[in-house]
């Protein structure tokens, strides 16, 4: 591979990264939480969308949530986050 081809591949990779960042930004705005990345689940179900939770950890939701109306999608995400918070809650002795 010559230098011209390498530069072209770097530009394509850079554009891909910018496009992905833009998509994740739009998804974050749609869901009202920070979208971090996508996770391939090897054709057993739809891909997962990785979200950043309230405590900095991550939470996976199906990408199918993006096909729903915004309020319904946000409710599903809020329910998952609430369940995660409850699981990490410290119960006094």
N, C-alpha and C positions, 0 to 999 in steps of 0.2 A: 504494500500500500504506500503510495507516495504522500508527500506533505499536503497536497491539495485535497486528496481524499480524506486524510486525517482531519484537516480543518473543516471539511464539509460535515463529517460525522460529529465533530464537536459542536458545530452550529445546530445540527439536527437535535442532538442530545440536549443542548441548552434550550432550544425552542420547546422541546418536549417537557423539560423541567418547568419552564415558564408557563406552559399551557396547563400542566398539572397543578401548579401553584394557583393559577387563576381559577381552575375548576374547584379546587378545595376551598378557595375563598368564597365562591358563589354558594357552595354547599354549606359552608359555615354560616353565611348570611341566611340561607333558607331554613336551616335547622335551629339557629340561635345558639349554637355551641361551636367550639373549634374542631373542625375536621382535620385530621392529621395525615391519613393515608388510606390506601385500599389494601385489602388482604384477599389473595386468591385462595379459594377453598376447594380447588381441584375438582370442579364440575359436580360436586355433590349437592350444592345449593348455590344460590346467588352469592356473588362476592360480598364481603363484609366491608363496611366503612368504619375506619378506626377513628374514634373521637377522643379528645382529651377531656378528662373528667375534672370535677371540682377540686380534687386533691392532687392533680397532676398525673394520675395514672390514666390508663387508656381503657376504653370500652368499645366493644364491637357491636354494630347493628347491621342488619342486612341492608344492602344497597336498595332493596325493594322499597324502603321507606321513602326514597326520593320520588317514587311514582305516586305518592299520596298527596292530597291537599296539604298545604303548609301547616295548618293547625293540627291536623291529625298526625302528621309526621313529628311535629314538635311534642305532642302529647306522648307519643310512643317513646321518644328519646327521654323526655322528662320522667316517665315511669321507670325506664331502665336506670337512669341516674339515681332516682329515689331508692330503688331496690339496692343499688350498689352502696349508697350512703348508709342504708339500714344494715347492710351486711358488715360494714366497717365500723358501725357505731359501738362505742364502748358502753357496756352495761355496768352500772355501779354495783358493787358487791353488797 
